């Protein structure tokens, strides 16, 4: 597990989803800029009430910062190019919009 902090802008509105049983969670996508001025896609998932509430108050394009457990991965675009991405289980979410 890697503890991390990311910041960027939301791509699309966050969505509440239904898990097993009565559990719910929220997913969102963030476009973050790396130190090399490249953009990195971060998939956020939140299970706890506070980060879920903050995410659901935000909309497409809002600035957001999130801290939690990071999992690096790679994805392939439509042209067959591989690109880096991150999954983050958010324990804390902050935004000036919320």
Backbone bond lengths (Angstrom), bond angles and torsions (degrees), N, CA, C in turn:
res aa  C-N    CA-C-N  psi(-1)  N-CA   C-N-CA  omega(-1)  CA-C   N-CA-C  phi
1 X - - - 1.444 - - 1.524 108.79 -
2 X 1.330 115.67 139.78 1.450 122.56 177.18 1.523 107.63 -117.19
3 X 1.329 118.24 123.76 1.456 121.07 172.96 1.516 107.92 -80.11
4 X 1.313 116.77 132.00 1.459 119.48 -176.65 1.502 113.57 -144.80
5 X 1.318 114.71 164.15 1.461 124.31 175.62 1.515 106.79 -131.79
6 X 1.319 116.98 124.69 1.464 121.16 177.89 1.527 108.71 -122.98
7 X 1.320 115.24 154.89 1.460 121.26 175.66 1.516 108.03 -142.64
8 X 1.314 116.18 144.41 1.456 120.42 179.33 1.514 110.57 176.83
9 X 1.331 115.49 -155.86 1.468 121.80 -179.85 1.521 109.77 -119.57
10 X 1.333 114.61 142.33 1.465 120.22 179.02 1.523 111.12 -67.31
11 X 1.310 114.59 140.80 1.460 121.85 171.81 1.520 106.02 -109.84
12 X 1.310 116.52 106.33 1.462 120.98 -174.91 1.520 110.17 81.87
13 X 1.307 115.65 170.53 1.465 121.41 178.55 1.532 109.86 -84.35
14 X 1.330 117.99 143.68 1.467 120.64 173.59 1.535 110.12 -60.87
15 X 1.326 115.85 151.49 1.468 121.17 -178.22 1.519 111.19 -126.36
16 X 1.334 115.88 135.59 1.467 121.23 171.83 1.520 107.58 -85.24
17 X 1.333 115.93 135.09 1.462 121.19 178.73 1.517 110.20 -128.25
18 X 1.312 114.86 157.65 1.460 121.97 -178.66 1.514 109.67 -97.59
19 X 1.322 116.52 126.60 1.462 121.86 175.60 1.513 110.13 -94.11
20 X 1.302 116.02 -162.26 1.468 120.48 177.67 1.521 109.67 -69.65
21 X 1.290 115.74 142.57 1.471 120.06 -179.78 1.516 110.35 67.79
22 X 1.324 115.93 -135.09 1.460 120.89 -178.96 1.520 113.26 -95.37
23 X 1.322 117.98 4.06 1.466 120.11 -175.28 1.529 111.68 -74.19
24 X 1.324 114.84 143.64 1.460 121.44 174.29 1.526 108.23 -127.17
25 X 1.298 115.16 159.77 1.461 121.70 176.71 1.513 108.02 -149.55
26 X 1.338 116.33 169.34 1.460 121.45 -178.78 1.520 108.25 -124.77
27 X 1.334 115.95 137.36 1.458 121.74 175.87 1.526 109.18 -118.83
28 X 1.326 115.35 149.06 1.459 121.71 177.78 1.520 108.42 -154.24
29 X 1.320 115.42 159.74 1.471 121.26 175.57 1.517 108.43 -119.14
30 X 1.330 115.28 137.00 1.465 121.92 -179.07 1.522 108.65 -124.47
31 X 1.320 115.12 137.10 1.465 121.18 173.20 1.518 106.84 -100.24
32 X 1.337 116.04 111.04 1.463 122.08 -178.31 1.526 108.83 -109.96
33 X 1.325 116.14 149.63 1.454 121.01 179.54 1.521 109.55 -100.89
34 X 1.325 116.75 132.37 1.459 120.96 179.06 1.529 110.20 -84.39
35 X 1.324 116.09 172.76 1.466 120.46 179.73 1.530 111.54 -67.19
36 X 1.335 117.68 -18.01 1.464 121.80 177.90 1.532 111.49 -93.80
37 X 1.332 117.32 16.76 1.468 124.47 -179.42 1.526 113.54 61.49
38 X 1.326 116.82 24.58 1.450 121.27 171.51 1.517 108.17 -97.16
39 X 1.330 115.93 155.99 1.458 119.64 178.76 1.522 110.09 -99.21
40 X 1.305 114.57 141.10 1.454 122.29 -177.06 1.525 108.06 -124.95
41 X 1.341 116.23 134.31 1.451 120.86 177.82 1.530 108.99 -87.93
42 X 1.337 115.71 130.45 1.459 121.24 178.05 1.524 107.99 -121.03
43 X 1.319 116.23 123.37 1.459 122.25 176.44 1.519 107.78 -93.47
44 X 1.345 116.95 115.14 1.456 121.69 179.06 1.518 109.95 -96.55
45 X 1.325 115.60 142.40 1.455 121.53 169.69 1.528 106.83 -136.67
46 X 1.312 116.03 133.99 1.467 121.17 -179.73 1.520 109.02 -127.36
47 X 1.333 115.30 135.69 1.458 121.65 179.75 1.531 112.03 -111.39
48 X 1.332 117.36 -32.20 1.463 121.98 -176.70 1.530 110.45 -76.98
49 X 1.341 116.09 152.57 1.463 121.72 -174.53 1.523 113.94 -57.97
50 X 1.327 118.20 -48.74 1.468 120.38 -174.62 1.522 112.61 -63.61
51 X 1.339 120.46 -51.52 1.466 117.92 178.32 1.528 112.62 -63.42
52 X 1.323 118.10 -33.07 1.461 120.70 176.77 1.527 110.97 -63.17
53 X 1.320 116.28 -45.30 1.471 121.33 -179.72 1.520 110.92 -61.96
54 X 1.333 117.04 -45.10 1.470 120.51 179.61 1.525 110.51 -62.47
55 X 1.324 117.58 -46.29 1.466 120.11 -179.58 1.523 111.98 -61.28
56 X 1.323 117.19 -42.43 1.469 119.99 -177.51 1.526 113.04 -68.41
57 X 1.336 117.69 -17.39 1.467 121.21 176.87 1.529 111.93 -82.42
58 X 1.333 117.50 -8.82 1.458 122.16 -175.71 1.522 111.41 -97.62
59 X 1.343 115.19 161.57 1.458 121.98 -179.97 1.525 110.43 -132.17
60 X 1.304 115.24 167.96 1.461 123.31 179.21 1.535 110.66 -47.16
61 X 1.331 116.54 128.27 1.461 121.91 177.44 1.512 115.17 91.88
62 X 1.338 118.04 -12.08 1.465 120.66 178.76 1.528 110.27 -67.17
63 X 1.332 115.76 145.45 1.463 121.48 173.93 1.518 109.11 -76.70
64 X 1.335 115.56 143.27 1.458 120.68 -177.74 1.527 108.98 -151.65
65 X 1.326 115.72 148.24 1.464 122.55 171.34 1.522 107.11 -127.77
66 X 1.324 116.20 141.45 1.459 120.73 -178.82 1.519 109.79 -141.01
67 X 1.323 115.14 142.86 1.464 121.86 176.30 1.515 108.20 -120.03
68 X 1.335 115.87 144.50 1.453 119.97 178.71 1.507 111.88 167.89
69 X 1.323 115.20 -156.35 1.465 122.42 -177.67 1.520 110.32 -91.10
70 X 1.340 115.88 122.98 1.466 122.05 -177.87 1.521 111.68 -98.75
71 X 1.327 114.94 144.26 1.451 121.99 173.68 1.533 107.40 -133.49
72 X 1.361 118.72 107.70 1.460 120.24 179.47 1.527 111.29 -72.91
73 X 1.334 116.04 149.07 1.455 120.76 177.49 1.522 109.27 -155.72
74 X 1.317 116.69 178.81 1.463 123.05 -179.61 1.526 107.96 -129.86
75 X 1.353 116.67 142.93 1.457 120.75 175.45 1.518 108.83 -130.16
76 X 1.328 117.23 161.99 1.459 122.63 -178.41 1.520 109.14 -114.53
77 X 1.360 116.14 127.26 1.463 120.00 179.82 1.530 110.54 -80.72
78 X 1.325 117.29 -179.69 1.463 122.22 -175.69 1.525 112.92 -64.63
79 X 1.335 116.28 -22.91 1.461 120.42 179.01 1.528 112.19 -89.00
80 X 1.331 117.72 0.93 1.449 121.85 178.99 1.520 114.59 87.66
81 X 1.333 117.45 7.86 1.464 121.43 178.71 1.521 109.85 -83.91
82 X 1.323 116.82 135.78 1.461 119.63 176.32 1.513 109.67 -87.08
83 X 1.332 115.23 141.50 1.458 121.75 -177.54 1.525 109.26 -136.77
84 X 1.344 116.14 148.31 1.466 118.71 178.57 1.529 111.00 -76.35
85 X 1.313 116.14 152.87 1.465 122.95 175.02 1.518 108.12 -151.23
86 X 1.321 115.25 166.03 1.460 121.30 178.63 1.517 109.46 -133.73
87 X 1.334 116.21 143.89 1.458 122.58 166.97 1.517 106.12 -107.04
88 X 1.321 117.35 134.98 1.458 121.13 179.48 1.516 109.73 -130.72
89 X 1.329 116.80 121.95 1.460 121.72 171.58 1.520 105.37 -86.36
90 X 1.331 115.72 106.69 1.463 121.73 -171.52 1.523 112.00 -80.10
91 X 1.327 114.96 123.91 1.453 121.66 174.07 1.526 110.87 -99.94
92 X 1.332 115.60 -20.55 1.464 121.78 -179.16 1.519 108.27 -146.64
93 X 1.334 117.77 133.13 1.458 123.19 178.64 1.527 108.13 -133.51
94 X 1.346 116.05 133.68 1.460 120.35 176.79 1.524 109.02 -134.65
95 X 1.330 115.07 151.33 1.449 121.24 177.41 1.517 108.89 -159.15
96 X 1.316 116.48 149.06 1.456 120.43 176.17 1.536 110.30 -74.53
97 X 1.336 116.96 -17.10 1.464 121.13 -179.61 1.522 112.05 -80.96
98 X 1.344 117.65 -17.39 1.474 119.03 -175.52 1.506 111.78 -95.64
